[in-house]
């Protein structure tokens, strides 16, 4: 398999908002993303953006409905779907508790506080918490606290 384009992870996600400019600011302030690219269209509409997370993660944020010249019905915010989510995003962080404290201090809606889930000696253990963003997307932030041990030893 060829490597992805320079500066891109192998996989990324697009997240759509009714108010994407506000969401971009919120995601950067609350979760620690950094704006890499922001393409504004007519009237300040966000046609495309790329938000970097730690140099290894990337999400794209755009206006719900897709580009103004090419509207797409699948590009919706949970706020327009009575809170329904079609995906939840999982982000690996170095310290789930510290990240949680930042999100809580910024007023994020906490769905579940940090907890450690141990999948057994042959697998791994993670510390995770779940938060809902300003338009209802669900985010999981996860810290690996024990790696997989396939031999069980």
Long-range contacts (C-beta under 8 A, 24 or more apart in sequence): 8-58, 9-56, 9-57, 9-58, 12-57, 12-58, 12-59, 12-60, 13-59, 13-60, 13-87, 13-89, 14-59, 14-60, 14-61, 14-62, 14-75, 15-59, 15-60, 15-61, 15-89, 15-137, 16-61, 16-62, 16-63, 16-64, 16-65, 16-66, 16-75, 16-76, 16-77, 17-61, 17-62, 17-63, 17-64, 17-77, 17-79, 17-135, 18-63, 18-64, 18-77, 18-79, 18-80, 18-135, 19-135, 20-45, 20-46, 20-49, 20-61, 20-62, 20-63, 20-64, 21-46, 22-134, 23-61, 23-133, 23-134, 23-135, 24-49, 24-51, 24-61, 26-133, 26-134, 27-51, 27-59, 27-61, 27-133, 29-106, 30-102, 30-103, 30-106, 30-107, 30-108, 30-133, 31-91, 31-99, 31-102, 31-103, 31-139, 31-141, 32-99, 32-102, 33-59, 41-67, 41-68, 42-68, 53-91, 57-91, 57-92, 59-89, 77-135, 77-136, 77-137, 78-135, 78-136, 78-137, 79-135, 79-136, 83-136, 85-136, 85-137, 85-138, 88-130, 88-137, 88-138, 88-139, 88-140, 89-137, 89-138, 89-139, 89-140, 90-139, 90-140, 90-141, 90-142, 91-139, 91-140, 91-141, 91-142, 92-141, 92-142, 92-143, 92-144, 93-141, 93-142, 93-143, 94-143, 95-143, 96-127, 96-128, 96-129, 96-141, 96-142, 96-143, 97-127, 99-129, 99-141, 100-129, 100-141, 103-129, 103-131, 103-141, 108-132, 108-133, 109-133, 111-138, 116-145, 118-146, 121-149, 121-152, 122-148, 122-149, 122-150, 122-151, 122-152, 123-148, 123-149, 124-148
